[in-house]
Amino acid sequence: MLLLISPDGVEEALDCAKAAEHLDIVDVKKPDEGSLGANFPWVIREIREAVPAEKPVSATVGDVPYKPGTVAQAALGAVVSGATYIKVGLYGCTTPDQGIEVMRAVVRAVKDHRPEALVVASGYADAHRIGCVNPLALPDIAARSGADAAMLDTAVKDGSRLFDHVPPDVCAEFVRLAHASGLLAALAGSVKQTDLGPLTRIGADIVGVRGAVCEGGDRNAGRIQPHLVAAFRAEMDRQAREHAAGVPAVN
């Protein structure tokens, strides 16, 4: 399982660089603009320059509306600015067909510029709160649009978490559907260390966090702390070892 950490700017990215050995992907977002709020192109470039070259950078293009052209241009801006993973939050898509239309436009825009870039179709575990597509529709949307990964996050950051809205057995079905289509499966949404046991057993490929590695556990007021990144990775590794050995891990 890969660890994705989301700094909110260049200063936090430098803190991530100090913990580079403990993380796998540096994710650029702007939390004050939403769950998958898009940051500025120059911030993506500066973060790409700030973190080690071997660490891929991902970038969100926003909690997007059902406007395929607008979203495709935003996605192209992210990949041109240096992101390897392009994440699209299908916030304004109310049907799978709308999601597929948006994601096909994104895939074409991104892959025409950089074929090796990875496109991530992201939905929301709390979709019922905002009226967007069902979480379990995301793997099919991603597969039919030619994307590389399906992701779940939470849209409303009010303290509720991934498993509050989509319990582990449903998350496991999400991962199964993604893998059956040859996709990576990513899970996020106020994930804490205590969630790592279920996430490991589910077989997620990527886990995304911010608050869990921020001072005070606060994704907005807190700042990413390298020692918290290291501790989170240590727990990931412990869960992976015990799962591989068939030993029930204690969270």
C-alpha angles and dihedrals in degrees: 000000000000122000117227117192123193117212116186096220148348096292092056090044087060088054088052089051088058088057096039094126089061100049136056108199131028110212122204116211140139107233094193089063095055145287090306096019114169120238126211121283091240090054090054089051093047093048091048088055093044100055127064113280093238092059112086119227122220125196132197118222094202144265087301134209125230092272109118096187094049092047094046091055091049091050092050089052090054095051093044088053092059108271119143096190116049113198122197121191107210093210098143098042111102098177134041090242090058090049091050092050092052094044094048089056091049094048092051093047093048100039094045087060100035116007094191094056116109122233119208123199107206128197133176130257088211094050089137089067095057103027100243130134121309113266093237090057092066099083091054092045090051094046096046092048095049095248122150103224144022121216140186125205134155120263100201113056099203100127096279115124142214095266092047088069104024111030121216095264091055091045087052089055090050090053092046092052092048093049092046087060094046094254133136113246119219127186130192139146118129089325115184134193090262089063094058095086094059092039091053093049091047090057100234113176097208132024118196123205142168113150093047091063097039125098109271091005088274113140092193108036098025127079127225111265120206092216090055090051089052092049092049091051091048090056091046090053092047092052091047092051094048093045091051090050092049092242117140104242120222112226 
